[in-house]
């Protein structure tokens, strides 16, 4: 088969790498791709993900069998609806289904209707209403609240507020100054949950849901979860502290209710569904999972630690999902752990410089149990240069979480570029909770 992957980050490089290991794949293409993806697929950087007509022509010209959508924007904008109308197989939710990620309000109402545990919330459709609701919510939950822009905001539209002053400043930025444009015209205000965050990603064909190994992302830029949120500075999988009691609650209260919801509502679903979870009272009898958000695609950098642990052929899972035959698939996973450390350009998630030459990649690849996935890179004159905020995802595999962490950082140490930055504590929360 000929596969086209849409996207340009570390997630997409991992997806391309996984397809490359499939005996069912003849050729892999990627739009727009990056420097590292160029080594594993034929890239077409001249086409933008918003140019659906050009993507359609590319699909026809290259005789693509399946289009696999990586990032959320094309799904939310309806690429599946568009390409499917021409008889093309697209691994992605429809525009309507992608509202689960594209609208926080739609998602919260869906969770509430179908008894999927989530934080208590209210919705504000304008600035004056939001100011009143903030004070009411703080009276009910004085420990803090969370404000969420309704639409997509590149991972920056969720803000935790510990005081009313903080919250009022946030809603002013979102709703009056419109820093997220139309995405912040409406907001969700909810109780701040306290606990341990985890990610659970699953394949879903509208009738069956197949969860992958759980993982934990590290969103904030600095060690010990300080500083502003980023797209993700690292991840590890699986989580060594998940009890059978918690897994049962996640299955019964979240996965099963999600399937019931998409069937009952007529929404249906086809593709990957991501559950961002908060676990309160971990390892206690009353431990409780809550859904923070849905994403309608693989997470980044969670994909970089999850897909290497999946033994199954990604092509077979993809086809089964598209044909509503997931019930025939039995997922198998490696018994190893994986840790991904993201190397970023200093200044990210704010302003940063690009065009810095990257050295040490060949040496790092020689280490056993190391995988390197490119994100913000480009290849010029046979050299890799930085071209984004998140540059590389360095993955280490190991028989224990500790070994996986050590392997990834060993490779990190030999890769260099000017203004290189990375967190030094990826996976440490897992080790502490394990103890």
N, C-alpha and C positions, 0 to 999 in steps of 0.2 A: 504494500500500500504506500501511497504518497501522503505524507502528513504535513500540514501547515500549522505551526505554532505561532500564535500572536502574542507579542510582548518583547521586552528588552531587558528584563532584570534577572536576578539570580534565580528566582522561581522558574522563569522560562528556560534558563540554561539547564536547570535540574530536570525539567520536563523533557527537554530535547535529549539530554543524556539518557534518561530512562527509555525513551522511544528508540534511541540508538542501539540499546541492548536487546531490542525485540527482533526476533526472527521474522516477524510479520511485516516489517517495514522495509520498503525499497529505498525511499529517499525522504529526507526531512528538509523542510523549508521553514524559514522564520521571518516574520515581519514585525518590527524592523531588525531585531537581533542586536547583538553587541560583539565586541572583539573576541570574546571567548566562544560564543555561540558559532561564530564563523568557522571554527575548527571542527564543529560537529554537524553543521547544517549549512544550506545555501541561504544566505540572508539577502533581504531586499530593503535596505535602509531608506530608500527614496519614497516609500509609501508610508503614510501616516495611518495610525489605527482608526482615525475618524473618517478616512477616505474609503467608505464601504464600496463604492463603485470600482475603485482601482483594485481593492482586495478581490472583488468578484472576478474581474478580468484576469488577475494573477492566478486565481484558483482554476479558471477555465484553461488558461495557457499552459499551466504546469500539470494539469489533470490530477488535481488534489482530490483524494478520497475523503479525508476528514480534516476539518478545521478545528483546532483545539485552542480555545481562548484562555489566555493567562490572566491578564489584569481585569479589574471590574468595569472600567469605563466602557469598553465596547459592548459588554453584556447589558449594562444599564441603558445604553443608547440603542439597543435592539439589533445587534449584528446577527443574532441567530434568526430573528424574524425575517430580516432582509435576505440573508443567504439561503435560508430554508425555502423561501418563495421561489428560488431558482433550482430547487431540488438538491441542494448541497447539504451534506451531513455536518452539523456543527455541535461540538461538545461545549455547551454553554446553556445556562438558563435563558428563557425568553425575557423580553423587556419587562413584562408583567411580573414574572417570577423573580427577576433581579431587584424588584422593589424591596425585597427582604433585606437587601444591603443598601439600595439606593435611597430608601426613605426610613429613617429611624422611627418615625411615627407609624408608618405602615407595619414595621417589624414589631414594635411594642404592642400595638393593637392586636396583631396576630398572636403574639405570645399570651396576652391576657385572655383572648377568646378561647384559646385551646389549652389553657392550664399549663403552659410551659413556665416554670418558675423564673421570675425576673424581678428586678427591683421595683418597688412602688414608684409610680410616676404620674406626672401631669403634663399636659401639652399647652404651649403658649403659641398663639398665632400672630401676636404682635408685641411690640416692646412694652407698652403700658400694662398689658395683661401679665407679661413675664415679670415685671417689677413687683406686682402684687403677689404672684404665685411664689416667687422666691422667698419672700418673708413668711408666707404660710408654710412652705415646706421646711424652712429652717426651724420654725416652732415645733414642728412634728419630729424633725430629725436634726437636732442641734450639732451632731458630730460632723455634718458636712453633706453636700449635695454634689451631683454631677450634672453638668449642662452639656447637651448634645445638639449640634446642628443637625437639622433634619436630613439634608442631602450629603453627597460625597464631598469630603474636604481633605483628601490626600492623607488621611490618618491623623489630622490635626484638629478635627472638629469635636473632640470630646475633652472637656476640661473639668477637673476635680476642684471644687471650691470649698474652703474651710470656713469662710466668713461671708456675710452678706455683701460687704464692700467688694470682695473678690468677684462674687457672682454678678453684682450689678455692672462691674467693669466688663465682664465677659459678655453679658447680653448686649451691652452697648456696642462692643466691638463687632459682635455677630449680626445684630439686628438693625443697628443704626449706621455704623460705619461700613457694614457689609463686607467684612474681610474675606468671607467665603462666598461672596456674591449671593445668588438666589438660594444657595444651600442653607444659609443661616436665617432666612426669612421666617421660618418656623423652627421651634426648638422643643426638645424634650428636657424636662427637669425631673431628676429622680434621686432617690435615696442613695447615698454612697455606701456601697457594700464593702465589707472588710474581710479579707481572707487571702487565699492563694489563687492566682490566675492560672488558667490552663487553656490550651487550644485543643479542640477535637474536630477533626476533619473527616468527612465521610463522602462516599459516592452515593448518589441517590437517583433512581430512575422513575420516581413517582409512586412506586409500589413497594420497593425494597430499599433499605438504607444499610450500607456497609461501612462501619467506622474503621478508620486507620488507627495506628498507634497514637496515643496522646502525646502532646508536647507542651513546652513552655517557652514563650517568647520573652524577650527583654526589650521593652519599648523605649525606655528613657536613655538619654545619651550618655550619662555618666554612671560610674560604678555605684552599686547599692541603690539603684533606681532613683537617681537624682537628675534634675534638669528636665528640659523639655522633651516631649514625646518625639519619636522618630518613626520611620517605617519599620524599625526592628533592628537591634544591634547584635542579635544572636539568639540561638535556641538550642534546646536539647530534647531528646526523645529516646525511649519512653520515660514517663515519670515513675520513679521507683517507690513512690509513697501513696499510690492509689489503692485503696482497699476494695475488697469485693463488695462491701456494702455501698460504697460510693459508686462503683461501676453499675450496680443494679439500679441505683437511684437515677443515674444519668440515662440509662437505657429506658427505664419505666417512665420517668417524668419528662424527659426531653426528647429522646430519639423517637419513642413510640408516639408521643403526642404530636411531634412534628409531622410524622407520616399521616396520622389521623387528620391533622389540620389541612395539609395540602390536598388530601382526598376530599374532605368534607367541603372545603371552600371552592373546590374546582380549580385551584391554582395549579396543581400538579407541580412537578419539578424534575429537571433533568440536568445532571452535571455534578459538580462538587458543592457541598454545603459545609460551611465552616461555622462552628459554634465557639464563640469566645465565652469562656466560663469563669465565674468566680466561685470558689469553694469556701463557704463559711464553716467555722468549727471543724477544720480538717482533723481527721483521725479521732473524732469523738463520735459517740452514738448518734448525736443529732447533727452530724455533718450534712451540709446541704449545698447542692450545686444550683447556681443561678445563671441564666443566659444574659451576658452583657450585650452581645450583638451577634447578628448573622453576617457572614460574608459569603458571596455567591461564587467563590473561586478558592483556589489553594492560597494559603497564607505565605507570606515571605518575611522572615526566613524559615518558617516551619517546614515548608516543602523540602528544603535542603537537608533536613534531618529525618524526614518521614519517608520520602520515596526511596532513599538508599536502603531502607529496612524492609521494603516490600519485596517479597520474592516473586510475586506474580508478574506476568507480562502486562505492561500498561496498555498495549493495544487491545488485548483481549478484554480488559476491564472496560475500556472506553467503548468498544463495540457492544458489549453486554449492556452498558448503561443506555446507549442510544437505542437499542432494540428492546428495552424494558425486560432484560433477561438477567438482571443482577442476582436473582435468586439462585441461578446456576453457578455463580462464582463463589468459591471458598478462598478467602484471603489467607495468605501465609506470610509470616514475618520472620526476619532474622532475629536471633536471640542476642544480638549485639546492641550497644548503645551508640548514639550519634550526638556529636556536639558541633555546632556551627558558630564560629566567631566571625563577625562582619568587620572587615577593614573599611574604614570610611575616610573621606577627605576632611581634614581639620576645618572646623567651622560648621559642618553639617549638624543639625538640620537648617542652619541659617546659610549665610553666604560662604562659599568655598571656592578654591581655585581648581582648575582642571589642566589637563595636558602634561601631567607629571609621568615620567617614565617609570614603569614597574619592573623591578628586578627580583630574582630569586624564585620565580614561578617554576622553572624546570627543576630546580633543586628540591622544592617543596613537594612536587609531584612524585619524586623518587622515594619519599618516605612511605612505608607500608601503612595501609588503612587511612590514607588521606585522599580526599576529593576536593577539588577547587572549582567553585562555580562563579562565573563572572557576572557582574551587575553593571556598574558604571565604568566600562572599559571600551576602548576602540583600538583597532590594530592599524598602525601606520608604519610602512617600511619594515614589516616583520617585527615590530616592537609593540608592546602593549602600553597604552597610555591611559591615565585616568580621565573619565568623562562624566562622572556623576558624583553624588554625595556618598552613596554606598557603592563601594568599588568592587569588593570581592567577598565571597562567603567561603571560609576555610573550614572544611568538615573533617573531623576526626572520628574514627570508629574504634570501639573497644569492647572488651568483654564485660567491663564495668563502666559506670558513669565516670568515675575518676580517671580511668584509662583513656576514655574517649576525650575528656577535657584536656588531659595532658598531651595527647596526640595532636589535637587541633592547635594548641598553643605552641607546640614544637614547630609546626609548619608555619604558623603566624610569624615566628621570630626570624625566619629566613627570607620572608617576603618584605620588600621595602619599596617605598616611594616617598617623595617629599610631602610633608604634611600628613603622613599616615597617622590614623587614630583608631583605637579600638578599646572596647571595655575589657577589663582584666578579670571580671568575676562571672563570666558566662557559666551557668550550670551550678554555681555554688549554692544556690537556694535548694537545689535538688539534693546535694550532698548533706546539707544541714538538716533537711527534713528527713533524710534517710537515717541519720544518726538518732 
